[in-house]
């Protein structure tokens, strides 16, 4: 059973900006602290046998310079690897390229702060339409999967059960909470409140296919 309120509150969400050679990019950062040592969290994020237990099946070469592919999702190239402190890779999906970086650091005995940064070129029109929740909700779902992985015996989440949960009232509450969190982060980053809330509602409706409770 997932503590929806507790999980939503345990996650930090921030929006920023960065200038890249190709122009201005938006930076989405999501973070959570887990009751697991750094080396174990790094292994969970880079071991192809463990990644499907909390995220998605993955194929390819996860070593430096290798190409990976997540089933039904993004693929890319591993650009940097610094075990057990983190890694960076391209995130290629739908003909577009963005970048992810995972940073891990000790947050007390046996605890690890997981921080993921996703950098992407997103034009103003698409940002106004969908906001950060378009990718942020997906990363929230990944982090709840990782939380569940460390909270259980590590055998993983049954995909059918996960799909059933997403369609449940609890799953819809989780998506709504995630969308609200990203809307708040967007407003804090300078997006006009009305625009941020409208984008958040569109993304929430897409994920839940239902009106606001």
C-alpha positions as CSV (number, residue, x, y, z in Angstrom):
1,X,0.0,0.0,0.0
2,X,1.4,3.4,-1.0
3,X,1.2,6.3,1.3
4,X,0.2,8.8,-1.3
5,X,0.4,11.9,0.9
6,X,3.7,10.9,2.4
7,X,5.3,10.0,-0.9
8,X,4.2,13.3,-2.6
9,X,5.5,15.3,0.4
10,X,8.8,13.3,0.5
11,X,9.8,14.5,-3.0
12,X,11.4,17.8,-3.8
13,X,10.6,19.4,-7.2
14,X,12.4,22.4,-8.8
15,X,12.4,24.1,-12.2
16,X,15.3,26.1,-13.5
17,X,17.0,27.1,-16.7
18,X,20.4,26.6,-18.4
19,X,22.1,28.0,-21.5
20,X,23.4,25.2,-23.8
21,X,25.2,25.5,-27.1
22,X,21.9,25.0,-28.9
23,X,20.2,27.7,-26.8
24,X,18.2,28.1,-23.7
25,X,17.0,24.9,-21.9
26,X,14.6,24.2,-19.0
27,X,15.9,22.1,-16.1
28,X,13.6,19.9,-14.1
29,X,15.0,18.5,-10.8
30,X,13.4,15.9,-8.6
31,X,14.9,14.5,-5.4
32,X,14.0,12.0,-2.6
33,X,15.9,10.5,0.3
34,X,15.8,6.7,0.6
35,X,16.6,4.3,3.5
36,X,19.4,2.6,1.6
37,X,23.1,3.1,1.3
38,X,24.6,5.0,-1.7
39,X,26.1,1.9,-3.3
40,X,22.8,0.0,-3.2
41,X,20.9,2.9,-4.7
42,X,23.5,3.2,-7.5
43,X,23.2,-0.5,-8.2
44,X,19.4,-0.2,-8.3
45,X,19.7,2.6,-10.9
46,X,22.4,0.9,-13.1
47,X,21.9,-2.8,-12.8
48,X,19.8,-4.1,-15.8
49,X,18.5,-6.9,-13.6
50,X,17.2,-4.4,-11.0
51,X,15.9,-1.5,-13.1
52,X,12.8,-3.4,-14.3
53,X,11.9,-4.1,-10.7
54,X,11.0,-0.4,-10.1
55,X,11.1,1.3,-13.5
56,X,11.1,-0.4,-17.0
57,X,12.8,-3.3,-18.8
58,X,16.0,-2.1,-20.3
59,X,18.3,-3.5,-23.0
60,X,21.6,-2.4,-24.4
61,X,25.0,-1.5,-22.9
62,X,24.8,0.5,-19.7
63,X,28.6,1.1,-19.5
64,X,30.2,4.4,-20.4
65,X,29.6,5.2,-24.0
66,X,27.0,2.4,-24.4
67,X,23.6,2.7,-25.9
68,X,20.5,1.8,-23.8
69,X,16.8,1.4,-24.6
70,X,13.9,1.4,-22.1
71,X,11.0,-0.6,-23.2
72,X,8.3,1.6,-24.7
73,X,10.1,4.7,-23.6
74,X,13.4,6.6,-24.1
75,X,16.8,5.4,-25.2
76,X,20.2,7.1,-25.3
77,X,23.9,7.1,-24.7
78,X,25.6,6.8,-21.3
79,X,27.8,9.9,-21.3
80,X,29.3,9.9,-17.8
81,X,29.6,7.3,-15.0
82,X,31.0,8.0,-11.6
83,X,30.1,5.0,-9.4
84,X,28.6,5.1,-6.9
85,X,27.9,8.8,-7.0
86,X,25.9,9.1,-10.2
87,X,25.8,9.0,-14.0
88,X,24.6,11.1,-17.0
89,X,23.0,10.1,-20.3
90,X,21.1,11.4,-23.2
91,X,17.4,10.9,-23.1
92,X,16.1,10.3,-26.7
93,X,12.4,10.0,-27.3
94,X,10.0,10.9,-30.1
95,X,12.8,12.3,-32.3
96,X,14.0,14.7,-29.6
97,X,17.1,14.6,-27.5
98,X,17.3,15.8,-23.9
99,X,19.7,14.9,-21.0
100,X,19.5,13.3,-17.6
101,X,21.9,13.3,-14.7
102,X,21.5,11.3,-11.5
103,X,23.4,12.4,-8.4
104,X,23.6,10.3,-5.2
105,X,25.0,11.4,-1.8
106,X,25.0,10.1,1.7
107,X,22.2,11.6,3.8
108,X,23.0,10.0,7.1
109,X,23.9,6.4,8.1
110,X,22.4,4.0,5.6
111,X,20.5,6.8,3.8
112,X,20.9,8.3,0.3
113,X,19.7,11.4,-1.3
114,X,18.7,10.6,-4.9
115,X,18.6,13.7,-7.2
116,X,17.7,13.5,-10.9
117,X,18.1,16.5,-13.3
118,X,16.4,16.4,-16.7
119,X,17.5,19.2,-19.1
120,X,15.5,19.8,-22.3
121,X,14.8,22.4,-24.9
122,X,11.1,23.2,-24.6
123,X,9.6,26.0,-26.5
124,X,7.4,28.6,-24.8
125,X,4.2,27.3,-26.6
126,X,4.6,23.7,-25.5
127,X,5.6,24.9,-22.0
128,X,2.5,27.0,-21.7
129,X,0.4,24.0,-22.9
130,X,1.8,21.3,-20.7
131,X,4.2,22.7,-18.2
132,X,6.7,20.6,-16.3
133,X,4.2,17.9,-15.3
134,X,4.4,16.5,-18.8
135,X,7.6,14.8,-17.8
136,X,7.6,15.5,-14.1
137,X,4.7,13.2,-13.3
138,X,6.5,10.3,-15.0
139,X,9.6,10.9,-12.9
140,X,7.4,11.1,-9.8
141,X,6.0,7.6,-10.7
142,X,9.6,6.4,-11.2
143,X,10.6,7.6,-7.7
144,X,7.6,6.0,-6.1
145,X,8.6,2.8,-7.8
146,X,12.1,3.1,-6.4
147,X,10.7,3.8,-2.9
148,X,8.6,0.7,-3.2
149,X,11.6,-1.3,-4.3
150,X,13.6,-0.3,-1.2
151,X,10.6,-0.7,1.1
152,X,9.9,-4.4,0.1
153,X,12.1,-7.4,-0.5
154,X,13.3,-6.1,-3.8
155,X,11.4,-8.5,-6.0
156,X,9.8,-5.7,-7.8
157,X,6.4,-4.4,-8.8
158,X,4.1,-6.5,-10.9
159,X,3.3,-4.5,-14.1
160,X,-0.4,-5.6,-14.1
161,X,-0.7,-4.5,-10.4
162,X,1.0,-1.2,-11.2
163,X,-1.4,-0.5,-14.1
164,X,-4.4,-1.4,-11.9
165,X,-3.1,1.0,-9.2
166,X,-2.7,3.8,-11.7
167,X,-6.4,3.4,-12.7
168,X,-7.5,3.3,-9.0
169,X,-8.7,6.3,-7.0
170,X,-5.4,6.1,-5.0
171,X,-3.4,6.3,-8.3
172,X,-5.4,9.2,-9.5
173,X,-4.8,11.0,-6.2
174,X,-1.1,10.4,-6.6
175,X,-1.1,11.9,-10.1
176,X,-3.1,14.9,-8.9
177,X,-0.7,15.4,-6.0
178,X,2.3,15.2,-8.4
179,X,0.7,17.6,-10.8
180,X,0.0,20.1,-8.0
181,X,3.6,19.8,-6.9
182,X,4.9,20.5,-10.4
183,X,2.5,23.4,-10.8
184,X,3.8,24.9,-7.5
185,X,7.4,24.5,-8.8
186,X,6.5,26.1,-12.1
187,X,4.9,29.1,-10.3
188,X,8.0,29.4,-8.0
189,X,10.2,29.5,-11.2
190,X,8.3,32.5,-12.5
191,X,5.4,31.0,-14.6
192,X,2.3,33.1,-14.3
193,X,0.0,31.3,-11.8
194,X,-3.0,31.1,-14.1
195,X,-0.9,29.6,-17.0
196,X,0.8,27.1,-14.6
197,X,-2.5,25.9,-13.1
198,X,-4.1,25.5,-16.6
199,X,-1.1,23.5,-17.8
200,X,-1.1,21.3,-14.7
201,X,-4.8,20.6,-15.1
202,X,-4.3,19.5,-18.8
203,X,-1.6,17.1,-17.8
204,X,-3.5,15.7,-14.8
205,X,-6.5,15.1,-17.1
206,X,-4.3,13.3,-19.6
207,X,-2.8,11.0,-17.0
208,X,-6.1,10.3,-15.2
209,X,-8.6,10.7,-18.0
210,X,-11.0,12.0,-15.5
211,X,-12.2,15.4,-14.2
212,X,-10.7,16.9,-11.0
213,X,-12.0,15.1,-7.9
